[in-house]
Amino acid sequence: MNQLESAWELFLKTMSAQEPVLDCYRKFVTGLPFIYVKKKHSQVSREEIEESLKISAAKAMKGKTLTLSMYYVRESEDLFVYRIRFLVPQRKMFCCGNLCEDCIRFQR
């Protein structure tokens, strides 16, 4: 299991255990991951859900070189939908010979 898969697994597990969340699951639509969050009761606000998402993502990304991309999509009666992606940093993997400042030869 790579860093990205383990981050997703930990994120979903942590998110499902958060206080305002009844259930949380991931669904892929056209190749993009969407998170569906069912709230426990009707008094739960969007801000509380987003705070839970950020806390869970921070726990999942701890010790890994990932960043979070999160966008609110929509809300129905008891369901919030977000597009969430964990982004892997892009790095050069070989020397192209153009004497770039960020050349892989200068990194240890």
Secondary structure by P-SEA (a helix, b strand, c coil): ccaaaaaaaaaaaaaaaccccccccccccccbbbbbbbbccccccaaaaaaaaaaaaaaaaccccbbbbbbbccccccbbbbbccbbbbbbbcccccccccccccccc
